[in-house]
Amino acid sequence: MTTEAFEGESYGATENGGYKDHGWKKVTNAKKQRRQEGKTKTGTAGQEAESKSKSTDSKAFQALEHEAEDRRARRDARIAAAQAAGESHSGEDDSDVDGEVRAQANGATEGEVKKPKVKKAKKPKVSVAEAAAAINPEELSVFLSGITESFASVPDIQLMRCADYFGRAFAAVTTAQFGWNKILRENTIVKAIDIPLTYIPDALQKILADWFSQRPVDALSKFTVWLLKEILDDPQAHAASLKNSKAYAPPSQKTKVGCLVLLAIVLRRRPDVLQQQAASLRTQFQGQDKLPTLVWAYGQVALLTV
């Protein structure tokens, strides 16, 4: 705000007819004056920044124009050279310029070749027969002799080490190559009984059968129940029955081929172990989803061919 101060008493016109202030003077508020000066400075700074920004943008556009002129000059030079050599330059002009622009946009400098993306190699599909053929009978014999000596007083550990060996041997076989539930569903029980031993060489079957025949019956009985649990507890073994369930989980890609091979050979060579566990099997494995595998297991007992 402004105020007026009185500093004289006389007032009126001057002798020459001009206006006389009679001692009245205009006084300005200092705080308001500082605010106005600050606004003026801010406006001036904004104008300077805007001017600098326009200047920078102008320089950037000029640089882009120079680059475009250089590219056009190189293009014209190539076209002229091609015409002089009698070569066609059809489609070279626009596509070449676009290619350079794309290369620069991707961070590739002139003369550099962008490295192509390397696709991950897919894992080869391995069948049960191929995995079984990779097992060396002599190496298997040495392995079984070694665990027999190392764990002579603990037959349970001997059997578990054997299961680990065959689990690793068939680890590369996926459910796409060997879907146990699908095999039981699409084959008759007579045909399914021979699976998976139909893919196992006779030499391997004989080595395992002879070794199992020397293990204690009690240890083999427990081992048989464990193998059945490994097979039946696998989601893939009864995926069809759980498919519409809320608790359904996608089946594992790992198969239980190793467990099936060992179980079939044990039951064919030592059918008495299944008789000892008959009561336990009835209580532990209940449900229609487990019935096909149990029928397959009892079918092995009827085939004493190993």
TORKOL-4160 file (C-alpha; in steps of 0.2 Angstrom, whole numbers, padded with zeros to 4 digits, m for minus):
306
<pt num="1" X="0000" Y="0000" Z="0000"/>
<pt num="2" X="0005" Y="0018" Z="m0002"/>
<pt num="3" X="0003" Y="0032" Z="0010"/>
<pt num="4" X="0005" Y="0051" Z="0009"/>
<pt num="5" X="0014" Y="0062" Z="0021"/>
<pt num="6" X="0011" Y="0080" Z="0023"/>
<pt num="7" X="0027" Y="0091" Z="0024"/>
<pt num="8" X="0020" Y="0109" Z="0020"/>
<pt num="9" X="0006" Y="0120" Z="0023"/>
<pt num="10" X="0005" Y="0131" Z="0007"/>
<pt num="11" X="m0003" Y="0125" Z="m0009"/>
<pt num="12" X="m0009" Y="0132" Z="m0026"/>
<pt num="13" X="m0003" Y="0137" Z="m0043"/>
<pt num="14" X="0015" Y="0143" Z="m0046"/>
<pt num="15" X="0019" Y="0160" Z="m0053"/>
<pt num="16" X="0021" Y="0153" Z="m0070"/>
<pt num="17" X="0004" Y="0144" Z="m0069"/>
<pt num="18" X="0011" Y="0126" Z="m0066"/>
<pt num="19" X="0006" Y="0114" Z="m0053"/>
<pt num="20" X="0014" Y="0114" Z="m0036"/>
<pt num="21" X="0014" Y="0099" Z="m0025"/>
<pt num="22" X="0013" Y="0109" Z="m0009"/>
<pt num="23" X="0025" Y="0097" Z="0000"/>
<pt num="24" X="0015" Y="0081" Z="m0003"/>
<pt num="25" X="0026" Y="0066" Z="m0008"/>
<pt num="26" X="0022" Y="0048" Z="m0013"/>
<pt num="27" X="0030" Y="0035" Z="m0002"/>
<pt num="28" X="0031" Y="0016" Z="m0008"/>
<pt num="29" X="0030" Y="0000" Z="0003"/>
<pt num="30" X="0047" Y="m0008" Z="0003"/>
<pt num="31" X="0041" Y="m0026" Z="0005"/>
<pt num="32" X="0029" Y="m0024" Z="m0010"/>
<pt num="33" X="0043" Y="m0016" Z="m0020"/>
<pt num="34" X="0054" Y="m0031" Z="m0017"/>
<pt num="35" X="0041" Y="m0043" Z="m0022"/>
<pt num="36" X="0038" Y="m0034" Z="m0038"/>
<pt num="37" X="0057" Y="m0034" Z="m0042"/>
<pt num="38" X="0058" Y="m0053" Z="m0038"/>
<pt num="39" X="0044" Y="m0056" Z="m0051"/>
<pt num="40" X="0053" Y="m0045" Z="m0064"/>
<pt num="41" X="0069" Y="m0055" Z="m0061"/>
<pt num="42" X="0060" Y="m0072" Z="m0062"/>
<pt num="43" X="0052" Y="m0067" Z="m0078"/>
<pt num="44" X="0069" Y="m0062" Z="m0085"/>
<pt num="45" X="0077" Y="m0078" Z="m0080"/>
<pt num="46" X="0063" Y="m0088" Z="m0088"/>
<pt num="47" X="0064" Y="m0079" Z="m0104"/>
<pt num="48" X="0083" Y="m0082" Z="m0104"/>
<pt num="49" X="0081" Y="m0101" Z="m0101"/>
<pt num="50" X="0068" Y="m0102" Z="m0115"/>
<pt num="51" X="0080" Y="m0093" Z="m0126"/>
<pt num="52" X="0094" Y="m0105" Z="m0122"/>
<pt num="53" X="0082" Y="m0120" Z="m0124"/>
<pt num="54" X="0077" Y="m0114" Z="m0141"/>
<pt num="55" X="0095" Y="m0111" Z="m0146"/>
<pt num="56" X="0099" Y="m0129" Z="m0140"/>
<pt num="57" X="0085" Y="m0136" Z="m0150"/>
<pt num="58" X="0090" Y="m0126" Z="m0165"/>
<pt num="59" X="0108" Y="m0134" Z="m0164"/>
<pt num="60" X="0101" Y="m0151" Z="m0162"/>
<pt num="61" X="0090" Y="m0149" Z="m0178"/>
<pt num="62" X="0105" Y="m0142" Z="m0187"/>
<pt num="63" X="0115" Y="m0158" Z="m0182"/>
<pt num="64" X="0101" Y="m0169" Z="m0188"/>
<pt num="65" X="0100" Y="m0160" Z="m0205"/>
<pt num="66" X="0119" Y="m0161" Z="m0207"/>
<pt num="67" X="0118" Y="m0180" Z="m0204"/>
<pt num="68" X="0104" Y="m0182" Z="m0216"/>
<pt num="69" X="0113" Y="m0172" Z="m0229"/>
<pt num="70" X="0129" Y="m0183" Z="m0227"/>
<pt num="71" X="0118" Y="m0199" Z="m0229"/>
<pt num="72" X="0110" Y="m0192" Z="m0245"/>
<pt num="73" X="0127" Y="m0188" Z="m0251"/>
<pt num="74" X="0134" Y="m0206" Z="m0248"/>
<pt num="75" X="0118" Y="m0213" Z="m0256"/>
<pt num="76" X="0120" Y="m0202" Z="m0271"/>
<pt num="77" X="0138" Y="m0207" Z="m0272"/>
<pt num="78" X="0134" Y="m0226" Z="m0272"/>
<pt num="79" X="0120" Y="m0224" Z="m0285"/>
<pt num="80" X="0132" Y="m0214" Z="m0296"/>
<pt num="81" X="0145" Y="m0228" Z="m0294"/>
<pt num="82" X="0133" Y="m0242" Z="m0297"/>
<pt num="83" X="0126" Y="m0233" Z="m0313"/>
<pt num="84" X="0144" Y="m0230" Z="m0319"/>
<pt num="85" X="0147" Y="m0249" Z="m0317"/>
<pt num="86" X="0131" Y="m0253" Z="m0326"/>
<pt num="87" X="0123" Y="m0260" Z="m0310"/>
<pt num="88" X="0105" Y="m0258" Z="m0304"/>
<pt num="89" X="0102" Y="m0248" Z="m0289"/>
<pt num="90" X="0084" Y="m0251" Z="m0288"/>
<pt num="91" X="0077" Y="m0251" Z="m0270"/>
<pt num="92" X="0094" Y="m0247" Z="m0263"/>
<pt num="93" X="0091" Y="m0229" Z="m0259"/>
<pt num="94" X="0077" Y="m0229" Z="m0246"/>
<pt num="95" X="0080" Y="m0246" Z="m0238"/>
<pt num="96" X="0099" Y="m0242" Z="m0236"/>
<pt num="97" X="0095" Y="m0225" Z="m0227"/>
<pt num="98" X="0082" Y="m0234" Z="m0216"/>
<pt num="99" X="0094" Y="m0247" Z="m0212"/>
<pt num="100" X="0107" Y="m0235" Z="m0206"/>
<pt num="101" X="0095" Y="m0225" Z="m0196"/>
<pt num="102" X="0089" Y="m0242" Z="m0188"/>
<pt num="103" X="0107" Y="m0247" Z="m0184"/>
<pt num="104" X="0110" Y="m0230" Z="m0176"/>
<pt num="105" X="0094" Y="m0231" Z="m0166"/>
<pt num="106" X="0100" Y="m0248" Z="m0159"/>
<pt num="107" X="0117" Y="m0242" Z="m0154"/>
<pt num="108" X="0126" Y="m0249" Z="m0168"/>
<pt num="109" X="0140" Y="m0238" Z="m0176"/>
<pt num="110" X="0144" Y="m0237" Z="m0194"/>
<pt num="111" X="0153" Y="m0253" Z="m0200"/>
<pt num="112" X="0147" Y="m0263" Z="m0185"/>
<pt num="113" X="0137" Y="m0279" Z="m0188"/>
<pt num="114" X="0124" Y="m0282" Z="m0175"/>
<pt num="115" X="0126" Y="m0300" Z="m0167"/>
<pt num="116" X="0112" Y="m0311" Z="m0171"/>
<pt num="117" X="0102" Y="m0319" Z="m0156"/>
<pt num="118" X="0108" Y="m0336" Z="m0152"/>
<pt num="119" X="0093" Y="m0348" Z="m0149"/>
<pt num="120" X="0095" Y="m0360" Z="m0134"/>
<pt num="121" X="0098" Y="m0378" Z="m0140"/>
<pt num="122" X="0083" Y="m0389" Z="m0136"/>
<pt num="123" X="0087" Y="m0404" Z="m0125"/>
<pt num="124" X="0087" Y="m0420" Z="m0136"/>
<pt num="125" X="0072" Y="m0432" Z="m0133"/>
<pt num="126" X="0078" Y="m0448" Z="m0125"/>
<pt num="127" X="0067" Y="m0463" Z="m0125"/>
<pt num="128" X="0067" Y="m0477" Z="m0112"/>
<pt num="129" X="0076" Y="m0489" Z="m0124"/>
<pt num="130" X="0090" Y="m0476" Z="m0128"/>
<pt num="131" X="0092" Y="m0473" Z="m0109"/>
<pt num="132" X="0093" Y="m0491" Z="m0105"/>
<pt num="133" X="0105" Y="m0494" Z="m0120"/>
<pt num="134" X="0117" Y="m0481" Z="m0112"/>
<pt num="135" X="0119" Y="m0492" Z="m0096"/>
<pt num="136" X="0135" Y="m0502" Z="m0097"/>
<pt num="137" X="0132" Y="m0520" Z="m0090"/>
<pt num="138" X="0150" Y="m0522" Z="m0084"/>
<pt num="139" X="0149" Y="m0505" Z="m0075"/>
<pt num="140" X="0132" Y="m0510" Z="m0067"/>
<pt num="141" X="0140" Y="m0526" Z="m0061"/>
<pt num="142" X="0155" Y="m0516" Z="m0053"/>
<pt num="143" X="0143" Y="m0504" Z="m0045"/>
<pt num="144" X="0132" Y="m0517" Z="m0037"/>
<pt num="145" X="0147" Y="m0526" Z="m0031"/>
<pt num="146" X="0154" Y="m0510" Z="m0023"/>
<pt num="147" X="0139" Y="m0506" Z="m0013"/>
<pt num="148" X="0137" Y="m0524" Z="m0008"/>
<pt num="149" X="0154" Y="m0523" Z="0000"/>
<pt num="150" X="0153" Y="m0505" Z="0007"/>
<pt num="151" X="0136" Y="m0508" Z="0015"/>
<pt num="152" X="0137" Y="m0527" Z="0019"/>
<pt num="153" X="0127" Y="m0526" Z="0035"/>
<pt num="154" X="0114" Y="m0513" Z="0029"/>
<pt num="155" X="0104" Y="m0521" Z="0014"/>
<pt num="156" X="0092" Y="m0506" Z="0015"/>
<pt num="157" X="0105" Y="m0494" Z="0010"/>
<pt num="158" X="0111" Y="m0506" Z="m0004"/>
<pt num="159" X="0094" Y="m0506" Z="m0012"/>
<pt num="160" X="0092" Y="m0487" Z="m0010"/>
<pt num="161" X="0109" Y="m0484" Z="m0019"/>
<pt num="162" X="0103" Y="m0495" Z="m0033"/>
<pt num="163" X="0087" Y="m0485" Z="m0034"/>
<pt num="164" X="0097" Y="m0469" Z="m0035"/>
<pt num="165" X="0108" Y="m0477" Z="m0049"/>
<pt num="166" X="0093" Y="m0481" Z="m0060"/>
<pt num="167" X="0085" Y="m0464" Z="m0056"/>
<pt num="168" X="0100" Y="m0455" Z="m0063"/>
<pt num="169" X="0101" Y="m0467" Z="m0078"/>
<pt num="170" X="0083" Y="m0463" Z="m0084"/>
<pt num="171" X="0082" Y="m0445" Z="m0078"/>
<pt num="172" X="0083" Y="m0438" Z="m0096"/>
<pt num="173" X="0067" Y="m0447" Z="m0100"/>
<pt num="174" X="0052" Y="m0435" Z="m0099"/>
<pt num="175" X="0033" Y="m0438" Z="m0097"/>
<pt num="176" X="0031" Y="m0433" Z="m0115"/>
<pt num="177" X="0042" Y="m0449" Z="m0120"/>
<pt num="178" X="0035" Y="m0460" Z="m0106"/>
<pt num="179" X="0018" Y="m0456" Z="m0098"/>
<pt num="180" X="0014" Y="m0470" Z="m0086"/>
<pt num="181" X="m0004" Y="m0465" Z="m0083"/>
<pt num="182" X="m0006" Y="m0464" Z="m0102"/>
<pt num="183" X="0002" Y="m0481" Z="m0105"/>
<pt num="184" X="m0010" Y="m0489" Z="m0093"/>
<pt num="185" X="m0025" Y="m0481" Z="m0100"/>
<pt num="186" X="m0021" Y="m0484" Z="m0118"/>
<pt num="187" X="m0015" Y="m0502" Z="m0117"/>
<pt num="188" X="m0023" Y="m0518" Z="m0111"/>
<pt num="189" X="m0016" Y="m0525" Z="m0095"/>
<pt num="190" X="m0008" Y="m0540" Z="m0104"/>
<pt num="191" X="0002" Y="m0528" Z="m0115"/>
<pt num="192" X="0005" Y="m0515" Z="m0101"/>
<pt num="193" X="0013" Y="m0529" Z="m0090"/>
<pt num="194" X="0028" Y="m0530" Z="m0101"/>
<pt num="195" X="0031" Y="m0511" Z="m0100"/>
<pt num="196" X="0045" Y="m0505" Z="m0096"/>
<pt num="197" X="0055" Y="m0521" Z="m0096"/>
<pt num="198" X="0052" Y="m0523" Z="m0115"/>
<pt num="199" X="0064" Y="m0509" Z="m0117"/>
<pt num="200" X="0077" Y="m0515" Z="m0105"/>
<pt num="201" X="0091" Y="m0526" Z="m0112"/>
<pt num="202" X="0091" Y="m0544" Z="m0106"/>
<pt num="203" X="0109" Y="m0543" Z="m0099"/>
<pt num="204" X="0104" Y="m0529" Z="m0088"/>
<pt num="205" X="0088" Y="m0538" Z="m0082"/>
<pt num="206" X="0098" Y="m0554" Z="m0078"/>
<pt num="207" X="0112" Y="m0544" Z="m0068"/>
<pt num="208" X="0098" Y="m0535" Z="m0057"/>
<pt num="209" X="0088" Y="m0551" Z="m0055"/>
<pt num="210" X="0103" Y="m0561" Z="m0049"/>
<pt num="211" X="0108" Y="m0547" Z="m0037"/>
<pt num="212" X="0090" Y="m0545" Z="m0030"/>
<pt num="213" X="0089" Y="m0564" Z="m0027"/>
<pt num="214" X="0104" Y="m0562" Z="m0014"/>
<pt num="215" X="0095" Y="m0548" Z="m0004"/>
<pt num="216" X="0085" Y="m0552" Z="0012"/>
<pt num="217" X="0067" Y="m0554" Z="0010"/>
<pt num="218" X="0062" Y="m0542" Z="0023"/>
<pt num="219" X="0073" Y="m0528" Z="0015"/>
<pt num="220" X="0065" Y="m0532" Z="m0002"/>
<pt num="221" X="0048" Y="m0531" Z="0005"/>
<pt num="222" X="0051" Y="m0514" Z="0012"/>
<pt num="223" X="0059" Y="m0509" Z="m0004"/>
<pt num="224" X="0044" Y="m0515" Z="m0014"/>
<pt num="225" X="0032" Y="m0504" Z="m0004"/>
<pt num="226" X="0044" Y="m0489" Z="m0006"/>
<pt num="227" X="0045" Y="m0491" Z="m0025"/>
<pt num="228" X="0026" Y="m0492" Z="m0026"/>
<pt num="229" X="0024" Y="m0476" Z="m0016"/>
<pt num="230" X="0037" Y="m0467" Z="m0027"/>
<pt num="231" X="0027" Y="m0472" Z="m0042"/>
<pt num="232" X="0009" Y="m0469" Z="m0035"/>
<pt num="233" X="0013" Y="m0452" Z="m0026"/>
<pt num="234" X="0020" Y="m0445" Z="m0042"/>
<pt num="235" X="0006" Y="m0433" Z="m0049"/>
<pt num="236" X="0009" Y="m0440" Z="m0067"/>
<pt num="237" X="0004" Y="m0457" Z="m0061"/>
<pt num="238" X="m0014" Y="m0451" Z="m0057"/>
<pt num="239" X="m0015" Y="m0434" Z="m0066"/>
<pt num="240" X="m0031" Y="m0439" Z="m0075"/>
<pt num="241" X="m0041" Y="m0441" Z="m0059"/>
<pt num="242" X="m0035" Y="m0424" Z="m0052"/>
<pt num="243" X="m0037" Y="m0414" Z="m0067"/>
<pt num="244" X="m0053" Y="m0407" Z="m0062"/>
<pt num="245" X="m0048" Y="m0405" Z="m0044"/>
<pt num="246" X="m0045" Y="m0387" Z="m0036"/>
<pt num="247" X="m0029" Y="m0395" Z="m0028"/>
<pt num="248" X="m0022" Y="m0401" Z="m0045"/>
<pt num="249" X="m0004" Y="m0396" Z="m0048"/>
<pt num="250" X="0004" Y="m0398" Z="m0066"/>
<pt num="251" X="0013" Y="m0415" Z="m0067"/>
<pt num="252" X="0032" Y="m0416" Z="m0065"/>
<pt num="253" X="0042" Y="m0418" Z="m0080"/>
<pt num="254" X="0052" Y="m0432" Z="m0072"/>
<pt num="255" X="0047" Y="m0450" Z="m0074"/>
<pt num="256" X="0048" Y="m0465" Z="m0063"/>
<pt num="257" X="0055" Y="m0477" Z="m0076"/>
<pt num="258" X="0069" Y="m0482" Z="m0064"/>
<pt num="259" X="0057" Y="m0487" Z="m0050"/>
<pt num="260" X="0046" Y="m0496" Z="m0062"/>
<pt num="261" X="0061" Y="m0506" Z="m0069"/>
<pt num="262" X="0067" Y="m0511" Z="m0052"/>
<pt num="263" X="0049" Y="m0515" Z="m0046"/>
<pt num="264" X="0046" Y="m0527" Z="m0061"/>
<pt num="265" X="0062" Y="m0536" Z="m0059"/>
<pt num="266" X="0060" Y="m0538" Z="m0040"/>
<pt num="267" X="0042" Y="m0545" Z="m0041"/>
<pt num="268" X="0046" Y="m0557" Z="m0055"/>
<pt num="269" X="0061" Y="m0564" Z="m0046"/>
<pt num="270" X="0055" Y="m0563" Z="m0028"/>
<pt num="271" X="0036" Y="m0564" Z="m0029"/>
<pt num="272" X="0035" Y="m0568" Z="m0011"/>
<pt num="273" X="0039" Y="m0550" Z="m0006"/>
<pt num="274" X="0022" Y="m0544" Z="m0012"/>
<pt num="275" X="0013" Y="m0558" Z="m0002"/>
<pt num="276" X="0021" Y="m0552" Z="0014"/>
<pt num="277" X="0015" Y="m0534" Z="0011"/>
<pt num="278" X="m0002" Y="m0538" Z="0004"/>
<pt num="279" X="m0011" Y="m0531" Z="0020"/>
<pt num="280" X="0000" Y="m0516" Z="0020"/>
<pt num="281" X="m0004" Y="m0513" Z="0001"/>
<pt num="282" X="m0023" Y="m0513" Z="0004"/>
<pt num="283" X="m0022" Y="m0500" Z="0018"/>
<pt num="284" X="m0009" Y="m0488" Z="0010"/>
<pt num="285" X="m0015" Y="m0488" Z="m0008"/>
<pt num="286" X="m0033" Y="m0485" Z="m0009"/>
<pt num="287" X="m0042" Y="m0476" Z="m0024"/>
<pt num="288" X="m0047" Y="m0480" Z="m0042"/>
<pt num="289" X="m0032" Y="m0469" Z="m0048"/>
<pt num="290" X="m0020" Y="m0482" Z="m0040"/>
<pt num="291" X="m0029" Y="m0497" Z="m0045"/>
<pt num="292" X="m0021" Y="m0499" Z="m0063"/>
<pt num="293" X="m0003" Y="m0498" Z="m0056"/>
<pt num="294" X="m0007" Y="m0511" Z="m0042"/>
<pt num="295" X="m0015" Y="m0523" Z="m0056"/>
<pt num="296" X="0001" Y="m0520" Z="m0066"/>
<pt num="297" X="0012" Y="m0525" Z="m0050"/>
<pt num="298" X="0002" Y="m0541" Z="m0047"/>
<pt num="299" X="0003" Y="m0545" Z="m0065"/>
<pt num="300" X="0022" Y="m0545" Z="m0063"/>
<pt num="301" X="0021" Y="m0559" Z="m0050"/>
<pt num="302" X="0012" Y="m0570" Z="m0063"/>
<pt num="303" X="0026" Y="m0568" Z="m0075"/>
<pt num="304" X="0041" Y="m0577" Z="m0067"/>
<pt num="305" X="0052" Y="m0575" Z="m0083"/>
<pt num="306" X="0067" Y="m0566" Z="m0077"/>
